[in-house]
Amino acid sequence: MSLWAAVAVLGFAMVFSVPRRALPGIALLAVAAHLLRAACLEQGMTLPAASLLAALFVGATAAVVAPRTGEATPIYAFAPVIPLVPGTAMFDTLIGLLALTSGADPAARVDQVAVDATTATLTIIALAVGAIGPTLVLGTRIARLMERTSIDPDG
Amino acid sequence: MSDLADALDLALEVGELVQLSGGHTSRTVDQMERIARALGAQEGHAAISSVNVAMTVSDGATRLSAGRHAGHLGINFSTLTALERLVDDTEAHGLTAAQVRARLTLIRHAGRVYPPWLVMLALGGSSAAFAVLFGAGLAGALLVLVGGTLGATVRHLLVARHKPPFVAVTSAAFVAALVVAGGIAWGGGSPASEPAMAAATLFLVPGVPMLNGTADLLTAHYLNGLVRLAMSAVIIGSAAAGLAAAVGVVGWLR
């Protein structure tokens, strides 16, 4: 199932005008992130927490791979997290909000709408922080470390 | 033009292009200041707003300031990569102002990486893949493929006609969702409970503004971050409006 994340990421990578040579790496990263999140969910983690871990994995990989391949870091950090967007929770929130104004018993739906909206919002925040955080915190240090490693003939 | 004026002008051009290509504010500031120093400025301080880039450079004796309008916040990661390499090369190999200017002209006028028809089709494919990930069947995924491709095409055409995001995104979401909801209803299903509907408008997810907005907030560029997140909120709200309208129309017709 997670292989579909590779298809999901390609359209966005093209909208972002990602260089063609980077597409296979991005697709691979998207699948790995989706598998990681699925594994975390199976272990009982919540969707936002599992998404944060998967996005941190994407962000950390981007911080290492991008300087090594000479690409801009957002190429590897941004597109692969898009398949992790909580579309179902977002859709359920919207339908729930519509039902609040048109349904017979709106009070009974409020709790579910609140749960869906909170899950969607926290998951999106987790994805953004996870994808960006490693580059902002570690990006320069990793690049310098790799420069030193590549210069050192014994390294 | 003096060397310092060249450094200022080229740094502003780099900043404008980074802004237009989807770089967050820290990246824009970093690349402007690095290239200004590599071209001879002793000091360079960039100031970025959502639609302008400005800079002050100094060589010890003279201080120059200038600004430039940066149009809109676009996305082109190939340009972002080319600019990063240009800044790296200028620092590492001491490129002259003329060489930097020539490369910037090439970067600015580089052709599309992918033809628009392929991008529209790929976005439809992305939406269909989302549908499968959410548990939709083959029929649902095919509906989303068609709806997503049509919706992406509508957005592309409206953006090309300089329609505001609210109009372009709402229209695109409406068309995509109408195809999917109509297909589901025609097949006897309920659009409100079908996983394919959740994927119908996900090709409109404002991934880059959301991530750049977060990056700006995390690097204390609060104003620019809020602008980008407000932009994302408008896009998400517009997509929700288009989706809700399509579900309403299909429900009314049934």
Interface residues (C-beta under 8 A of the other chain):
Chain A: M1 W4 A5 A6 V7 A8 V9 L10 G11 F12 M14 V15 F16 S17 V18 P19 R20 H34 G70 E71 A72 P74 I75 A77 F78 A79 V81 I82 P83 V85 G87 T88 M90 F91 D92 L94 I95 L98 I124 I125 A128 V129 A131 I132 G133 L136
Chain B: G22 G23 H24 S26 I75 N76 F77 S78 T79 L80 T81 L83 E84 R85 R112 V113 Y114 L118 V119 A122 L123 G124 G125 S126 S127 A128 A129 F130 V132 L133 F134 A192 P195 M197 A198 A199 L202 F203 V205 G207 V208 M210 L211 G213 T214 A215 L218 T219 I236 A240 L243 A244 V247 G248
